[in-house]
């Protein structure tokens, strides 16, 4: 099909977009493609607000293409499915995470690691093979290839479950890959934000001993009493940090700001692993001495592939894990972004799209 004829097959959509580096969001009319043979059309009910949305809105990473409609923690209801769609039907609860496409044929795609495909198509701030632009979940509907649609378990709340589609899989995937699922092992979670608080819940469901590491001492009660962490370590307290040296098997570092890695590496046992998940806008300094002297590893991890993301959703449903959220209306999004920039949220904003998005 030619691009021009394809362009005629569009359906109207409505959302909120930023048009420049101020990052200010405002109402925006645009088009989605019509539902194809492999597609699922979804009415969006809720969409989580990820820290990467904020980075993208203000072009902190340097590759934002405006206008941008953010949102990749999307939960809704399938309203239409293509004739080749076998996994979903109209009326199903469904989710869409960070990606909506990949090449489907490379080694990564064949291994259910579509998230590492060199031709990955992100849910927003990305382009389809035909050149059309992708817009995210701060909108009323979306059309997605069935391979990149997730079945949303019946007993997961739609609103509090939405952040699992990014925050949940981003902490679950490294736990699985780096061997952080063995009951009794000691896991440190650095940073108690959108990712960190979900990491605590998932780690406890695996049976791990969990210590939250935070620069904010006031989060101790929250970490232990509300989220179920076993202990709390204030990174701003040198005496307590010193007493915890060599005590942890693994650390998941969710901090998205520039921060020193040496204190975290010191907390690891011999053969310990530090896995970084945050994406600071400047490089971090990597001290080599603690790596060599303790045979330690520093690794990274992105979100997961489709198979693993479905596995994560089913795991969270089984263990009654969802995010702690603050539900907002779409017209509160700019204030929410300002609060997110100063870490003033416990722990994830979720937009009540269906009940607040009006044209």
HUNORBEL-V466469 format. One record per residue. RES is the residue in three letters. PHI is phi in whole degrees, -180 to 180 (none if undefined). D_CENTER is the distance of its C-alpha to the mean C-alpha in whole Angstrom. Layout:
BEGIN
res-><RES | RES>
phi-><PHI | PHI>
d_center-><D_CENTER | D_CENTER>
END
This chain:
BEGIN
res-><UNK | UNK | UNK | UNK | UNK | UNK | UNK | UNK | UNK | UNK | UNK | UNK | UNK | UNK | UNK | UNK | UNK | UNK | UNK | UNK | UNK | UNK | UNK | UNK | UNK | UNK | UNK | UNK | UNK | UNK | UNK | UNK | UNK | UNK | UNK | UNK | UNK | UNK | UNK | UNK | UNK | UNK | UNK | UNK | UNK | UNK | UNK | UNK | UNK | UNK | UNK | UNK | UNK | UNK | UNK | UNK | UNK | UNK | UNK | UNK | UNK | UNK | UNK | UNK | UNK | UNK | UNK | UNK | UNK | UNK | UNK | UNK | UNK | UNK | UNK | UNK | UNK | UNK | UNK | UNK | UNK | UNK | UNK | UNK | UNK | UNK | UNK | UNK | UNK | UNK | UNK | UNK | UNK | UNK | UNK | UNK | UNK | UNK | UNK | UNK | UNK | UNK | UNK | UNK | UNK | UNK | UNK | UNK | UNK | UNK | UNK | UNK | UNK | UNK | UNK | UNK | UNK | UNK | UNK | UNK | UNK | UNK | UNK | UNK | UNK | UNK | UNK | UNK | UNK | UNK | UNK | UNK | UNK | UNK | UNK | UNK | UNK | UNK | UNK | UNK | UNK | UNK | UNK | UNK | UNK | UNK | UNK | UNK | UNK | UNK | UNK | UNK | UNK | UNK | UNK | UNK | UNK | UNK | UNK | UNK | UNK | UNK | UNK | UNK | UNK | UNK | UNK | UNK | UNK | UNK | UNK | UNK | UNK | UNK | UNK | UNK | UNK | UNK | UNK | UNK | UNK | UNK | UNK | UNK | UNK | UNK | UNK | UNK | UNK | UNK | UNK | UNK | UNK | UNK | UNK | UNK | UNK | UNK | UNK | UNK | UNK | UNK | UNK | UNK | UNK | UNK | UNK | UNK | UNK | UNK | UNK | UNK | UNK | UNK | UNK | UNK | UNK | UNK | UNK | UNK | UNK | UNK | UNK | UNK | UNK | UNK | UNK | UNK | UNK | UNK | UNK | UNK | UNK | UNK | UNK | UNK | UNK | UNK | UNK | UNK | UNK | UNK | UNK | UNK | UNK | UNK | UNK | UNK | UNK | UNK | UNK | UNK | UNK | UNK | UNK | UNK | UNK | UNK | UNK | UNK | UNK | UNK | UNK | UNK | UNK | UNK | UNK | UNK | UNK | UNK | UNK | UNK | UNK | UNK | UNK | UNK | UNK | UNK | UNK | UNK | UNK | UNK | UNK | UNK | UNK | UNK | UNK | UNK | UNK | UNK | UNK | UNK | UNK | UNK | UNK | UNK | UNK | UNK | UNK | UNK | UNK | UNK | UNK | UNK | UNK | UNK | UNK | UNK | UNK | UNK | UNK | UNK | UNK | UNK | UNK | UNK | UNK | UNK | UNK | UNK | UNK | UNK | UNK | UNK | UNK | UNK | UNK | UNK | UNK | UNK | UNK | UNK | UNK | UNK | UNK | UNK | UNK | UNK | UNK | UNK | UNK | UNK | UNK | UNK | UNK | UNK | UNK | UNK | UNK | UNK | UNK | UNK | UNK | UNK | UNK | UNK | UNK | UNK | UNK>
phi-><none | -73 | -63 | -68 | -71 | -67 | -63 | -74 | -95 | -127 | -129 | -73 | -137 | -143 | -160 | -121 | -135 | -102 | -113 | -157 | -72 | -64 | 76 | -71 | -95 | -150 | -57 | -149 | -97 | -155 | -125 | -114 | -71 | -69 | -67 | -91 | -63 | -102 | -98 | -123 | -94 | -125 | -83 | -81 | -100 | -139 | -145 | -73 | -109 | -95 | -61 | -68 | -61 | -65 | -57 | -70 | -58 | -99 | 58 | -64 | -91 | 87 | -132 | -76 | -110 | -86 | -72 | -126 | -104 | -75 | 112 | -137 | -124 | -105 | -128 | -167 | -125 | -67 | -108 | -159 | -131 | -74 | -68 | -96 | -80 | -112 | -89 | -137 | -139 | -58 | 100 | -71 | -78 | -138 | -136 | -136 | -102 | -78 | -129 | -129 | -173 | -161 | -74 | 74 | -120 | -73 | -60 | -62 | -63 | -67 | -98 | 62 | -118 | -57 | -66 | -106 | -64 | -69 | -111 | -57 | -113 | -78 | -65 | -146 | 55 | -148 | -128 | -79 | -56 | -84 | 97 | -71 | -93 | -97 | -121 | -90 | -89 | -80 | -157 | -84 | -157 | -153 | -120 | -136 | -56 | -56 | -62 | -108 | -106 | -112 | -80 | -97 | -55 | -62 | -93 | -91 | -64 | -64 | -74 | -74 | -82 | -55 | -64 | -63 | -70 | -127 | -60 | -65 | -72 | -69 | -97 | -69 | -60 | -68 | -61 | -71 | -70 | -93 | 72 | -102 | -116 | -83 | -53 | 95 | -68 | -103 | -111 | -96 | -117 | -89 | 95 | -116 | -117 | -59 | -78 | -59 | -70 | -73 | -60 | -60 | -65 | -67 | -62 | -66 | -67 | -79 | 90 | -83 | -83 | -122 | -116 | -87 | -112 | -144 | -83 | -111 | -57 | -69 | -86 | -60 | -62 | -61 | -62 | -87 | -80 | -95 | -102 | 90 | -65 | -80 | -155 | -136 | -129 | -82 | -68 | -88 | -108 | -58 | -64 | -70 | -64 | -65 | -70 | -101 | -58 | 69 | -107 | -115 | -80 | -147 | -134 | -100 | -102 | -100 | -69 | -100 | -100 | -65 | -156 | -75 | -93 | -55 | -60 | -71 | -62 | -68 | -76 | -80 | -71 | -57 | 70 | -71 | -129 | -110 | -114 | -95 | -119 | -70 | -126 | -62 | -84 | -134 | -63 | -92 | -86 | -108 | -77 | -86 | -53 | -67 | -69 | -68 | -73 | -125 | 46 | -99 | -116 | -115 | -131 | -133 | -159 | -98 | -67 | -102 | -75 | -67 | -62 | -70 | -67 | -65 | -59 | -64 | -61 | -67 | -63 | -66 | -64 | -62 | -103 | 54 | -102 | -144 | -79 | -88 | -126 | -120 | -80 | -128 | -85 | -61 | -76 | -100 | -67 | -68 | -65 | -62 | -65 | -63 | -68 | -62 | -61 | -108 | 58 | -99 | -155 | -122 | -125 | -147 | -76 | -131 | -86 | -81 | -62 | -62 | -94 | -133 | -89 | -125 | -84>
d_center-><34 | 35 | 32 | 35 | 35 | 31 | 31 | 33 | 31 | 29 | 28 | 27 | 24 | 23 | 20 | 20 | 20 | 20 | 23 | 24 | 22 | 23 | 20 | 21 | 20 | 23 | 24 | 24 | 26 | 25 | 25 | 23 | 25 | 27 | 26 | 27 | 28 | 25 | 23 | 21 | 22 | 19 | 20 | 17 | 18 | 14 | 11 | 9 | 9 | 6 | 8 | 8 | 10 | 13 | 13 | 14 | 16 | 18 | 18 | 17 | 17 | 20 | 19 | 18 | 20 | 21 | 21 | 18 | 16 | 12 | 10 | 7 | 7 | 11 | 13 | 17 | 20 | 21 | 25 | 26 | 26 | 27 | 31 | 29 | 26 | 27 | 23 | 23 | 26 | 26 | 25 | 22 | 19 | 16 | 13 | 11 | 7 | 7 | 11 | 14 | 16 | 18 | 21 | 22 | 25 | 24 | 24 | 20 | 20 | 23 | 21 | 18 | 16 | 15 | 12 | 15 | 17 | 19 | 19 | 16 | 15 | 12 | 12 | 13 | 15 | 17 | 20 | 21 | 24 | 27 | 25 | 24 | 21 | 18 | 17 | 13 | 13 | 15 | 18 | 20 | 20 | 18 | 20 | 18 | 20 | 20 | 18 | 15 | 15 | 14 | 17 | 16 | 18 | 21 | 20 | 17 | 17 | 15 | 14 | 13 | 12 | 9 | 6 | 7 | 6 | 2 | 3 | 6 | 7 | 6 | 9 | 11 | 11 | 13 | 15 | 16 | 17 | 18 | 20 | 19 | 20 | 24 | 25 | 26 | 25 | 24 | 20 | 19 | 16 | 16 | 15 | 14 | 12 | 9 | 7 | 11 | 12 | 10 | 12 | 15 | 15 | 14 | 17 | 19 | 19 | 20 | 23 | 22 | 23 | 21 | 22 | 19 | 20 | 20 | 22 | 23 | 25 | 25 | 22 | 24 | 25 | 21 | 20 | 23 | 24 | 21 | 19 | 21 | 21 | 24 | 25 | 24 | 25 | 25 | 25 | 27 | 30 | 32 | 34 | 31 | 29 | 32 | 33 | 29 | 30 | 30 | 28 | 25 | 24 | 21 | 18 | 15 | 14 | 11 | 13 | 13 | 16 | 19 | 21 | 23 | 22 | 26 | 26 | 23 | 25 | 28 | 26 | 26 | 29 | 30 | 28 | 25 | 21 | 19 | 16 | 14 | 10 | 11 | 12 | 15 | 17 | 20 | 21 | 21 | 25 | 25 | 28 | 30 | 32 | 30 | 28 | 32 | 34 | 31 | 30 | 27 | 24 | 21 | 18 | 15 | 12 | 9 | 7 | 10 | 12 | 13 | 16 | 14 | 11 | 14 | 15 | 12 | 13 | 16 | 16 | 15 | 17 | 20 | 19 | 18 | 15 | 13 | 11 | 14 | 14 | 16 | 17 | 18 | 20 | 19 | 22 | 21 | 18 | 20 | 21 | 17 | 16 | 19 | 18 | 15 | 17 | 19 | 16 | 18 | 16 | 16 | 13 | 11 | 12 | 12 | 15 | 18 | 18 | 21 | 23 | 23 | 22 | 26 | 28>
END
